Amino acid sequence: MRRTMVSTSFAVVVVLALASPAIATPPQITPGESFEAVIPFPDLCPGFELEATVRGKTHTITFVDASGDPVRQIAGGQLFVTWTRTDTRFSRTFTISGPGFYDAAGNPVRGTGRWTTPVAGTGWALVIGNLTIDGLEDGFALVVDHTGRATSICELMS
């Protein structure tokens, strides 16, 4: 009986130890500031030039390990892009709030929601859905796979 009590007590201690909450370093939340940037795209579409005005406010959440080193990051917020044809001034505005998911080195690896970004084999597109990102093209996240919908910016602005 004594052996059974010791075994049971040991089992209870192990279960309680495993069930206790993990001690983790809290994520670092960085609030963003409002911004606006105008980006020219003179050669994006055949027959007409575009410019993109991106405006909004983003924030980031950085998850760190026990040493304080980043392990991953999420960025999102209130973002909008207005694409404008420079010849006719025709414009369309889209919400592109993401969010985006980044690895420990700050490289984009995944996105969800709405983005306007280069898509491998398609060119610049309004992409809605789950995105797999692999590297950059001209400084912008390059979507290499997605589920959802992608519509060419040139088609949207024609």
trRosetta pair geometry for C-beta under 8 A, 3 or more apart (Angstrom, degrees):
i j d omega theta_ij theta_ji phi_ij phi_ji
1 4 5.6 -53 -152 34 35 113
1 5 6.5 35 151 -19 67 103
2 5 5.7 -53 -150 34 34 112
2 6 6.5 33 153 -18 66 105
3 6 5.8 -54 -147 37 31 111
3 7 6.3 31 154 -18 65 108
4 7 5.7 -55 -145 39 30 111
4 8 6.1 29 156 -18 65 109
5 8 5.7 -55 -143 39 29 110
5 9 6.1 30 156 -20 64 107
6 9 5.8 -53 -145 37 28 111
6 10 6.3 30 154 -19 63 107
7 10 5.8 -55 -148 37 29 112
7 11 6.3 30 153 -20 64 107
8 11 5.6 -53 -148 36 32 113
8 12 6.4 33 153 -20 65 104
9 12 5.7 -53 -149 34 31 112
9 13 6.5 32 153 -19 64 105
10 13 5.8 -54 -150 35 32 112
10 14 6.4 32 153 -18 65 106
11 14 5.8 -54 -148 36 31 111
11 15 6.3 30 155 -18 65 107
12 15 5.8 -55 -147 38 30 110
12 16 6.2 27 156 -16 65 108
13 16 5.9 -57 -146 39 28 109
13 17 6.2 30 155 -21 64 108
14 17 5.8 -56 -147 35 29 111
14 18 6.4 22 157 -14 64 108
15 18 6.0 -60 -148 40 29 106
15 19 6.1 21 157 -16 65 115
16 19 5.7 -62 -140 42 29 108
16 20 6.7 45 157 -42 64 95
17 20 6.1 -40 -154 6 30 113
24 66 7.8 -103 -139 -79 48 76
25 64 5.1 -60 100 86 135 98
25 65 6.8 69 26 129 130 17
25 66 5.9 167 -27 -107 114 37
25 68 6.6 -159 -155 -86 164 55
27 61 5.1 23 153 -179 138 93
27 62 6.2 160 -168 76 84 42
27 63 4.9 -43 -106 -91 100 61
27 64 7.1 147 -120 8 47 78
28 61 7.3 155 78 -159 48 46
28 62 4.4 -14 58 59 100 102
28 64 6.4 51 -11 -19 105 119
29 59 6.8 8 -176 170 84 117
29 60 7.5 172 -152 90 43 51
29 61 5.4 -12 -103 -106 72 76
29 62 8.0 -165 -72 22 28 70
30 59 6.2 173 88 -163 58 70
30 60 4.6 4 52 56 107 93
30 61 7.8 -165 21 -75 71 32
30 62 7.1 38 -9 -6 109 106
31 59 5.1 -31 -126 -113 41 111
32 35 7.8 -79 166 -5 110 106
32 57 4.8 158 95 -180 112 70
32 58 4.1 114 -62 72 165 50
32 59 4.7 -125 -10 -71 93 54
32 60 7.5 96 -58 -10 97 75
32 77 5.7 -29 29 -91 143 161
33 57 6.6 -103 136 -131 14 93
34 55 7.6 16 -174 -176 86 85
34 56 7.1 -124 -137 141 67 20
34 57 4.8 -43 -86 -76 61 101
35 54 8.0 7 106 110 97 87
35 55 6.7 -157 97 -138 52 56
35 56 7.1 -14 54 62 74 47
35 57 7.3 132 11 -91 72 53
36 53 6.6 -3 -170 -176 96 94
36 54 7.2 166 -151 87 47 50
36 55 4.2 -2 -105 -102 82 100
37 53 7.3 170 85 -152 42 50
37 54 5.0 -8 58 57 92 96
37 55 7.6 175 20 -74 57 58
38 51 5.9 9 -175 170 94 120
38 52 7.4 162 -154 84 48 45
38 53 5.1 -17 -101 -100 75 78
39 51 6.6 162 80 -163 44 70
39 52 4.7 -14 59 61 99 95
39 53 7.8 179 19 -80 69 30
39 54 6.8 24 -2 -3 113 107
40 49 7.4 -12 -170 175 91 115
40 50 7.9 147 -165 95 48 51
40 51 5.1 -35 -107 -107 54 92
41 44 3.9 5 161 -19 117 129
41 45 7.7 63 126 -1 113 83
41 49 6.8 163 91 -170 61 69
41 50 4.3 -12 69 74 112 93
41 51 6.4 173 20 -94 77 34
41 52 6.3 52 -15 -13 119 98
41 124 7.6 -16 -148 -22 153 166
42 49 4.7 -19 -131 -129 54 115
42 50 8.0 -154 -77 41 22 53
43 49 7.8 -7 -46 -112 32 82
44 49 7.7 97 31 -144 87 48
44 50 5.4 -48 51 34 131 118
44 123 7.5 130 -168 177 81 118
44 124 5.8 -14 -159 15 122 139
44 153 6.8 -27 152 87 133 127
44 154 6.7 -164 132 -70 89 98
45 48 5.5 -14 93 65 117 79
45 49 7.6 179 51 -98 92 18
45 50 6.1 77 9 -21 116 114
45 153 7.2 -117 -63 102 114 89
45 154 3.8 155 -114 -115 107 103
45 157 6.6 -113 -57 74 166 124
45 158 7.7 -163 -169 -71 140 82
46 154 7.4 46 24 -152 68 144
48 85 5.3 -15 162 -148 135 107
48 86 7.3 171 179 42 85 76
48 87 5.3 -100 -136 11 101 126
48 88 7.8 -26 -140 3 140 98
48 157 7.4 -142 90 127 133 116
49 85 7.2 115 76 -159 51 59
49 86 4.4 -18 85 28 104 124
49 87 6.9 118 38 -29 81 89
50 83 5.6 -17 -166 -168 123 93
50 84 6.7 140 -157 73 67 44
50 85 6.1 -45 -98 -98 69 48
50 86 6.9 -160 -99 -16 16 88
50 153 7.2 22 -100 143 178 122
50 157 6.3 4 -95 170 124 175
51 83 7.7 160 81 -152 39 49
51 84 5.3 -18 60 61 85 97
51 86 6.1 80 -11 -65 102 101
52 81 5.4 -14 -169 -169 105 110
52 82 7.1 151 -157 75 52 46
52 83 5.5 -21 -101 -98 78 67
52 84 7.8 172 -87 18 30 74
52 116 7.3 -168 -133 106 142 141
53 81 6.9 151 76 -157 47 55
53 82 4.5 -9 56 55 101 99
53 84 7.0 33 -5 -5 104 116
54 79 6.8 -9 -169 -167 94 99
54 80 7.3 165 -150 86 50 48
54 81 5.0 -18 -97 -101 74 84
54 96 7.8 -59 -131 54 100 134
55 79 7.6 160 86 -150 35 56
55 80 5.6 -18 64 63 80 94
55 81 8.0 152 19 -91 62 38
55 82 7.8 7 11 1 105 101
56 77 6.0 139 145 115 116 109
56 78 4.7 -160 -158 106 107 66
56 79 3.8 -142 36 -103 165 46
56 80 5.5 141 -59 12 109 71
56 97 7.7 -163 -163 -97 160 78
57 77 5.2 -126 102 171 58 133
57 78 5.3 23 48 52 83 96
57 79 7.9 -147 41 -69 34 63
58 75 5.8 20 176 -180 124 97
58 76 6.6 179 -147 106 84 17
58 77 3.7 -159 -115 16 44 143
58 78 7.9 -147 -74 41 48 48
58 79 6.4 20 -71 -61 96 110
59 75 7.3 -177 90 -146 37 61
59 76 6.8 -20 57 68 76 62
59 77 5.2 128 8 -77 72 110
60 73 5.7 -6 -172 -175 110 112
60 74 6.9 157 -155 82 59 49
60 75 4.7 -23 -100 -97 84 82
61 73 6.8 162 82 -157 50 61
61 74 4.7 -1 53 54 100 98
61 75 7.9 -168 22 -74 63 41
62 70 5.2 -61 -173 -118 112 107
62 72 7.8 175 -152 94 53 39
62 73 4.7 -17 -105 -105 69 96
63 70 7.1 93 74 -154 49 64
63 71 5.3 -58 103 59 94 96
63 72 5.1 6 48 59 114 80
63 73 7.0 -159 17 -79 73 44
64 67 7.7 -121 166 73 100 54
64 68 5.2 -4 169 -153 141 33
64 69 6.1 145 -155 69 88 28
64 70 5.6 -55 -98 -92 76 40
64 71 6.4 142 -128 0 22 88
65 68 7.3 -53 68 13 63 17
65 69 5.3 -7 36 57 104 85
65 71 5.4 99 -45 -48 88 119
69 104 7.2 25 146 -161 96 118
70 73 6.4 -9 -166 -51 125 103
70 104 5.2 151 108 -151 84 68
70 106 7.5 42 108 -57 156 78
71 104 5.2 -32 -139 -92 28 102
72 101 6.9 -7 -179 -175 112 89
72 102 6.5 153 -165 83 62 59
72 103 6.3 -48 -110 -135 74 30
72 104 6.4 -49 -63 -66 48 60
73 101 7.4 156 84 -159 51 46
73 102 4.1 -14 61 60 99 111
73 106 6.7 14 23 -111 143 60
74 99 5.5 24 -177 154 94 142
74 100 7.3 157 -156 82 51 48
74 101 5.8 -18 -103 -104 71 67
74 102 7.5 -165 -73 18 25 83
75 98 6.7 22 97 86 74 163
75 99 6.1 165 83 -164 42 92
75 100 4.9 -11 59 59 94 97
75 102 6.8 43 -6 -15 105 119
76 97 5.8 48 -167 166 88 84
76 98 4.8 -138 -109 79 80 108
76 99 3.2 -57 -70 -99 116 101
76 100 7.0 169 -69 18 69 63
77 97 6.3 -141 79 -145 38 89
77 98 7.9 33 28 40 58 109
78 97 6.2 -24 -115 -105 28 115
79 95 7.1 109 83 -167 61 59
79 96 4.9 -64 108 76 110 78
79 97 5.0 158 36 -92 86 53
79 98 7.1 44 31 -3 134 91
80 93 5.8 7 179 -175 112 104
80 94 6.9 163 -155 83 66 39
80 95 5.8 -41 -100 -104 75 50
80 96 6.7 133 -118 20 21 83
81 93 7.0 172 88 -148 40 59
81 94 5.6 -11 59 58 87 88
81 96 5.2 24 -4 -2 108 135
81 116 5.3 -100 58 31 157 137
82 91 5.4 17 177 179 100 122
82 92 7.1 175 -150 87 60 32
82 93 4.4 -24 -97 -95 82 85
82 94 8.0 165 -85 17 38 62
83 91 6.4 168 86 -150 48 68
83 92 5.5 -6 55 57 96 83
83 93 7.9 -178 18 -83 64 36
83 94 7.6 20 -4 4 102 106
83 116 7.5 -157 -54 -157 119 165
83 153 6.2 -168 -118 -163 161 110
83 156 7.2 78 66 101 151 118
83 157 5.7 -99 129 -79 128 126
84 89 6.3 -16 -170 -151 107 46
84 90 7.2 160 -151 83 58 41
84 91 4.1 -19 -97 -95 79 103
85 88 4.9 18 94 44 127 89
85 89 6.7 -73 74 -19 77 10
85 90 4.7 21 27 51 117 88
85 91 7.3 -144 15 -70 67 56
85 157 5.7 150 -60 177 101 114
86 89 7.6 24 -147 -74 22 53
90 157 6.9 141 102 -161 113 78
92 156 6.2 -107 54 152 159 110
92 157 6.8 -136 14 -90 119 76
94 114 6.5 -138 163 157 108 135
94 116 6.3 110 73 -41 140 121
94 126 5.9 -135 -129 -123 168 126
95 114 5.7 84 95 68 76 144
96 113 7.9 125 -165 122 40 108
96 114 5.3 -109 -112 114 49 91
96 115 5.5 80 -157 -122 99 34
96 116 5.5 -75 -98 6 141 84
97 113 5.9 -70 78 148 77 154
97 114 6.7 53 32 54 67 92
98 111 5.6 -87 -142 -153 90 99
98 112 6.8 78 174 62 58 58
98 113 5.2 111 166 57 14 129
98 114 7.6 -90 -58 63 28 50
98 115 6.4 52 -90 -77 70 95
99 111 7.1 -150 106 -145 39 68
99 112 6.4 14 51 51 64 90
99 113 6.5 83 3 10 43 133
100 108 5.4 -46 -178 -129 123 108
100 110 7.3 155 -160 89 56 49
100 111 4.7 -24 -107 -101 71 92
100 115 7.9 84 -74 -92 101 127
100 133 7.7 13 -148 -7 102 155
100 141 7.0 -147 -130 -63 136 162
101 108 7.4 99 73 -153 45 64
101 109 5.8 -61 101 63 89 87
101 110 4.3 -5 54 65 118 95
101 111 6.8 -163 16 -76 77 41
101 112 8.0 47 -16 -6 107 91
102 106 5.4 -3 170 -151 135 34
102 107 6.2 150 -157 70 84 30
102 108 5.6 -51 -97 -92 79 44
102 109 6.5 130 -128 7 27 88
103 106 7.3 -54 70 13 65 17
103 107 5.1 -4 37 55 106 88
103 109 5.3 83 -40 -33 94 131
107 135 7.6 -25 -166 -97 120 38
108 111 6.9 5 -175 -50 117 102
108 133 4.4 -36 124 111 101 154
108 136 7.7 100 34 -75 110 82
108 141 4.3 -43 78 -113 159 119
109 132 7.7 -30 167 -156 59 61
109 133 5.6 -173 -157 64 11 94
109 134 7.9 43 -132 -84 57 50
110 130 7.5 -19 -169 -173 100 81
110 131 6.4 147 -164 84 51 68
110 132 6.2 -24 -106 -111 74 47
110 133 6.1 -150 -68 16 21 95
111 115 5.6 31 142 -45 151 143
111 127 8.0 80 94 99 128 123
111 130 7.7 160 87 -160 52 39
111 131 4.0 -6 60 57 93 121
111 133 6.0 69 -10 -35 100 121
111 141 6.8 100 -36 132 136 157
111 143 7.4 -74 39 -95 123 103
112 129 7.4 -83 -145 135 60 29
112 130 5.5 -12 -107 -106 82 62
112 131 6.9 -160 -73 17 34 83
113 128 7.2 -54 161 -141 33 65
114 126 6.9 -11 -163 -174 96 88
114 127 7.3 153 -151 82 46 50
114 128 5.1 -11 -97 -100 74 83
115 126 7.6 165 85 -155 43 45
115 127 4.9 -15 63 60 92 98
115 128 7.9 177 24 -77 64 41
115 131 6.4 -21 20 -28 143 160
115 141 7.4 -61 -172 72 146 126
115 143 7.3 145 88 -56 140 131
116 124 6.7 31 176 -179 86 96
116 125 7.1 -153 -140 99 62 31
116 126 5.3 -27 -93 -96 86 62
116 127 7.4 155 -96 14 31 75
116 153 6.4 77 -156 -82 113 120
117 124 7.1 -138 132 -137 13 70
117 125 7.4 -29 64 56 49 67
117 127 6.6 -52 45 17 90 123
117 140 5.2 -172 -144 159 86 114
117 141 5.1 -21 -160 70 150 86
117 142 7.4 -153 153 -94 109 25
117 143 5.9 111 96 -20 114 105
118 122 8.0 159 -175 73 57 83
118 123 6.6 -68 -138 -171 78 31
118 124 5.6 -49 -90 -84 59 59
118 125 7.7 82 -142 14 23 78
118 137 4.4 -58 60 63 158 138
118 138 7.4 108 -28 34 143 101
118 140 5.6 116 3 93 99 119
118 141 7.7 -178 45 89 79 46
118 142 5.3 -28 86 -114 108 70
118 143 6.9 -177 98 22 51 79
119 122 4.0 -3 87 51 111 122
119 123 6.8 -1 51 58 79 26
119 124 7.5 121 10 -126 79 13
119 125 4.7 -15 0 23 127 125
119 127 6.1 139 -72 -69 124 129
119 142 7.8 140 -110 -167 21 59
119 143 4.5 -28 -111 70 71 112
119 146 7.2 -58 -131 -1 118 132
119 150 5.3 56 -70 -159 171 150
120 142 6.2 66 -54 171 90 102
120 143 6.6 -137 1 91 79 56
120 144 4.8 31 3 -115 139 60
122 125 5.3 -5 125 -37 131 134
122 150 5.9 16 167 133 173 137
122 152 6.5 -144 171 -85 97 87
123 152 6.2 39 74 -132 109 98
123 153 7.5 -112 122 29 100 93
123 154 7.1 5 109 -4 142 117
124 152 7.2 82 84 -156 61 62
124 153 4.3 -25 113 11 106 129
124 154 7.4 107 66 -24 97 82
125 143 7.9 -81 55 47 112 138
125 150 4.3 36 145 -177 150 95
125 151 5.8 148 -162 70 93 32
125 152 5.4 -54 -101 -95 86 35
125 153 6.1 -140 -98 -26 27 76
126 150 7.2 162 78 -152 46 50
126 151 5.0 -12 54 59 96 92
126 153 6.5 117 -29 -80 79 72
126 156 6.3 62 -4 -44 125 156
127 131 6.0 75 132 -85 137 125
127 143 5.8 113 -70 -40 174 173
127 146 5.7 -98 -167 -130 123 170
127 148 6.9 95 177 90 73 122
127 149 7.3 176 -149 93 46 50
127 150 4.6 -6 -104 -104 81 88
128 148 4.9 -139 100 162 61 130
128 149 5.0 3 53 56 99 91
128 150 7.7 -174 22 -75 61 45
129 146 5.3 110 81 172 121 101
129 147 4.9 -147 168 92 133 55
129 148 1.7 -150 -54 -17 134 141
129 149 6.3 137 -31 17 117 53
130 146 6.4 165 84 -153 51 66
130 147 4.9 12 49 46 99 96
130 148 6.4 145 18 -22 56 114
131 143 4.8 -69 -159 -124 114 112
131 145 7.5 147 -160 86 47 52
131 146 4.7 -14 -106 -103 65 102
131 148 7.9 -54 -59 32 74 128
132 143 6.9 101 68 -157 50 67
132 144 5.6 -63 101 64 97 85
132 145 4.1 10 42 58 122 95
132 146 6.7 -151 18 -69 72 53
133 141 4.7 -36 -141 -176 136 107
133 142 6.3 121 -157 69 75 49
133 143 5.9 -49 -95 -95 69 51
133 144 6.9 123 -135 8 20 86
134 142 6.1 -58 69 87 60 102
134 144 4.4 2 20 -11 115 140
135 142 5.2 -8 84 38 77 124
136 139 5.8 7 172 -120 130 13
136 140 6.2 133 -159 60 84 28
136 141 6.4 -53 -107 -93 68 30
136 142 5.9 155 -138 -14 13 98
137 140 5.8 -35 67 63 72 84
137 142 4.4 96 -16 -81 101 111
143 146 5.6 6 177 -45 126 117
143 150 7.7 -176 100 -101 149 137
146 150 6.2 105 69 -48 144 117
151 155 6.1 -108 175 73 86 123
151 156 5.8 90 129 -55 114 108
152 155 4.1 88 72 4 102 104
152 156 6.8 -170 95 -7 55 83
153 156 5.5 -56 -148 39 35 113
153 157 6.1 16 158 -6 69 114
154 157 6.1 -68 -142 47 27 99
154 158 6.3 45 155 -47 64 99
155 158 5.8 -39 -145 6 31 118
